């Protein structure tokens, strides 16, 4: 088994899902008492979120690159960033490493392509929905047409992530609002919807809406297990 380094804590609410899903995946493959060989560096999210809001991406890239190198030096054979938004600095992190960075958008794109999806909706933080680092990678590497909600819906989705989900709050009202946003994406022609923030899976279960949901946290973890056991 390869040893995997995880950069987490952004937020820890979804990082604990990563720990559980990767261990469950290893157990399902190997059985018995097997569990995942993991290293975790869990960051304090408050200063990270403040720098995000200020647009200080280069500083954040330096911070995550340092975290990744620490995991590499501790013996990791590969690294993943357990959040979609911070893949905004993935190239900066990847260039600092001598080991693979398992990119969440690549795992998601491969899952969508395998399912025959061509036109997909995207939910996530405003950074993920509005900037090109995520949508552009899906479009350029996997030929996907990526749809995003209107400005009002984007603001709602972003607010719920930071004000509720990252604090461990899962509210029925917000769930119903997300369902409506997802239905509007479906009406725009989305064949599926990407839960492009690793916390959204805490709010929207797989069968919450009629359109298929692709939970990036679960997809990323499955890809990590495949890497570890390859």
Secondary structure, DSSP 8 states (H G I E B T S, - for coil): ---EEEEE-TTHHHHHHHHHHHHHHHHHHH-TT----EEEEE--HHHHHHHHHHT-HHHHHHHHHHHHHHHHHTT-SEEEES-SGGGGGHHHHHHT-SSEE--HHHHHHHHHHHTT--EEEEES-HHHHHSHHHHHHHHHHH--EEEE--HHHHHHHHHHHHHTGGGT---HHHHHHHHHHHHHHHHTT-SEEEE-STTGGGTS-TTSSSSEEEEHHHHHHHHHHHHHH-
